Amino acid sequence: MNNRIQELIEKATESIEVVNPDTGITHHREFFDKDKFAQLLIQDCCQAIQEWKKEPFPFDEDLAVELIHKNFGLELPPKNIKVIKI
């Protein structure tokens, strides 16, 4: 896997400072927004597929799978796995 997933995790994580009023000590908190991560992930996949419009050949589901996997630095699934159209 490449650094793209980590970049999306960082974009979906918010850091805040909380000051304890009794002690005056500042605490740093990080909150991971899973909904934001999901949105970013989907947007990134869609962008990978949009790159295809620049290609001179028609839409191909296998190529879509390949582009998304390549975008995230993942190995392609075995060929016996079919893309299911919804």
Secondary structure by P-SEA (a helix, b strand, c coil): ccaaaaaaaaaabbbbbbbcccccbbbbbbbbcaaaaaaaaaaaaaaaaaaaccccccccaaaaaaaaaaaaccccccccbbbbcc
